[in-house]
């Protein structure tokens, strides 16, 4: 098992200001970090060398928007979506990120007023298959993420994202599991994890209020028990959000501070994950 921390708690873009945070995470005992790739014009190769010097492994996260929606009825917009995620994969290769996760299957926060149509599903699979071909070329795994119904409408459950990955049918396209979205959408945590285990490549550890894991109402025992039962041994990556990044706070609907400090959340969250894993693995 590897333990990581998503940098979105501090920033939506890599910068020198993050160096003290990165050093602190390494000193706490983290194996790696999950970095946002929203700006594809940074020198990611240079950042990769910095991470190597710190001894931090990395995964990455990106999203798609209305302007480059991979399930748009406009083929030109879908093509922009494919190219956008391919660029993110190039950044992953440069920075040494093992996996690219996120809801890049469709536009974040864009709704039609109904569930996905057959055409939207087909366009999504076709778009992702093109992305997966490039993922194979750069040797980065895709970890497609479902989101709860208040954030997207294409993939809302882990059965959705598992079916999606299976239909893409490429060695470099799998899916990830997220405890926050599962807490909202799944009727059975254990059954959801068992049903997607054949295509599972990544796990987000996220509390029901997006703050310190272990301090809220997520069914942690059931989550960790099920992950142990299916033999999961990859990344457990904390995903928490605060007020440090106004645009992200607005997107994730974070209006109030729910933890003492970012350092406290990271430290307590790591101790929580290690304790739960230590009980089972």
N, C-alpha and C positions, 0 to 999 in steps of 0.2 A: 504494500500500500504506500502511496505517496500523498503527502499533505501539502496543499497549496492555498494561496490567498489571491482573490481577484482584486486587481488594482483599482477597479471602479469605485471603491470606497473612498479613494483619494483623488482620482483624476480620470478624465476621459482620453488623455494623451500622455505619452512618455515625455518627460522633461527632466532637466537636471534637478529640479526641486524634489523629485521622487527619490533621489539617491539615499538620503537618510532613512526613508521608509524602507527601501529595499534592504539596506544593511540591518535595520532593526528586525525585519522579517526573517532574515537569515540567522541572526543571533537568537531569535525565539525558537528556532528549530524547524522552520518551514523548508520543504524540499524544493519548492518552486512557486511561481506566480502565474497568474492569468492576466495577460495584458490586452488592453483594448486596441483594436486596429480599426479606427474610424478615419484617421488621416494616413493615407498610404504613401505620402511623400517624405516621411521621415527616413533617416539613415538607420534602417533596422539592422543591417549588418554590424554597424558600430555598437548598437545596443546589445546585440547578441554577444559581442566580445565583453561588454560590461557585465552582463549576466553570468558569463562563464567565469570571469574574474571573481565574482561574488559567490559562485558555486550554487546558483539558482537555475533550476530547469524551468521551462515555460510551456504554457499553452496560450491560446489566444481566443478572443471573442470579437465578432463583428455582427452587423445588422444590415438590413436593407430597408429602404423607405419607399414612399409613393413614387418618387422619381425614377427608381430602378427596381420596381416590384417584379419579381420573377414569375408571378402569376397574373400579370396584367393582360387584358385582352389585346393590348397593343404589342405586337412582336418586337418593335424597336425598344420599348421599355423593358421587356423581358430580356432582351439582349444586353441592355445596360446592367441589369441585375447579374447576369452571368459574368460579365466582364468585371463588375465590381467585386464579386467574391473571388474571382481568379486573381485579381490584384492583391486582395487580402492574403490569399494563399502564397503569392510570391513574397509578400512581407513575412509570412510565417517561415518560409524557407530561409530567408535572409537572417531572421532573428533566431532561428533554431527552435521554433515552436513545434511541438509534436502533434498537436491537435488544434483544429479550428472549430470552436463551438459557437452556438448562437442561433437565433431565429431568422437566418438568412434564406429561409425557404419562401418567405413572403414579406410584405411590408409591415413593419412594426406599427401598431396603433391605427391601421387603416381598416375600415369595416365596410361591408356591402349591405348590411342589414339582414343577412342570411348566412347560412353555412356555405362551405365551398361547393361550387358546381363541379360537375364531372370535368368540364373543360379546365377549370382552375387547377384541379388536382392533376390532370394530365400535363398541363403547362408546368406545374411545379416539379413533377417528376422528370420531365424532359429537360428543364433548365438545370436541375440538380445533377442529372446524368452528365451533362456537359462540364459542369463544375468538377464532378468526381473524376472525370478523365484527366483534368488538369491537376487535381489533388494527387492522383497517381504519379503524374510526371514529376511533381515536386516532393513526393513522398511525405505528404501531410494528411493525417486522418481527418475526415469530416465528422463532427459530432452534432447532428441536427437536433435542435431543441424545440420541443413543444412549449407553448405558453398557455396560460389560463385564458378563458374566454373573454376576459376584459382587456387583453393585450393583442390578441390576433384571432383569426377564425379558421385558418387552414389546418393547423395541428394543435389540438387542445389537450389530448391525453397522450400518455406514453404508448398506448396501443396505436394511436394515429401515427406517431413518429416512427415506431417500429415498422408498421406497414409501409410507410413512405420509404424508409431505407431499404426494405426488402424489394420494393418495386423499382427503385433506382438500380439495385442489383449490381453494385460495383464494390470491389474489395476495399476501396478507400472512402466509402460512405456508410457510416453507422449512425447511431443516435445516442443522446445523453439523457440522464435522469436527473430531475431537479426536485428536491424535497418541498420547495415553496409551491410550485405549480401542482405537484402531486397532492399536497394538503388541501388544495381547492377543488381539484377535478376528479381525483380517483376515489372510487367506492371502496376499493381494497388496496392498500399499499403493497402488501405482500404479493397479491395476484398481479398487480401492475408490474412489479419488478421481475417476477418469474416470467411473465409473458413477453418481456422485451429483452431478456438476458442474452439471447443469441446474437443480438446486434448492439449490445450496450458497450460503450467505450469510455464513458466519462460520467462523473457524478458531481453535481452541485449540492453542497451542504448549505441550506438557507432556511432561516427561521421564518415562522409565519408572519412576523412583522418586519422581516428583512434586517433584523438587528443580530445580537449575539446568539449563535447556535447553542441550543441547550437551555436558553432562558425563556422560551416561549411555549407554544402549544402544538408544535409538530409532533407526530407520533414517532419519536426517535427510536424507541425500542423495536418497533415493528420495522422501521426502515433499515436499521443496522442488522437486525436478525435476517431479513430477507436478502440483503446484499451478501451476507455471509453464506446463506443457504445456496445462492446461485454461484458462489465462488468468485465474486468480484474482488479484484486486487489491483485496480488502477488508481487514478487520481481521485481523491476527495478534495474538492476545491470549494472553499468558503466563498459564497457570493452574498455580500451584504451591501446595503446602500445607506447613505447618510445625506447630509446637507452640504458637503464640501463642493459638490459640482451642481450648480443651479439647474442646468438643462437636464441633467440626469435625475435630479430630485423631482423635477416637474414630470418627466416621463414615467418615473416609477411611483409617483404619487406619495412622495415622502414629505410630510409637512412639519414633522416634529422630531426632535432629537430623542432617540430611544436607546442610547448607550452613553457611557461616561466619556469615552474617547475612542478614536480609531485604534490606538495601540491596545487599549483594554479589550476591545472586541476581538482583535486579532489574537492576542495572547490567550484569552479565555476560550475562544473558539478552537484554537489548536489543542489546548489541554482537553477540551471536551471530545474532540474527534479521536485523539490518541487514547483517551480513557475508554471510549466505547469500542474502538477497534481492539484494544488490549483485552477486553472482556471476552472477545469472540474469536479473534484470529490467532 
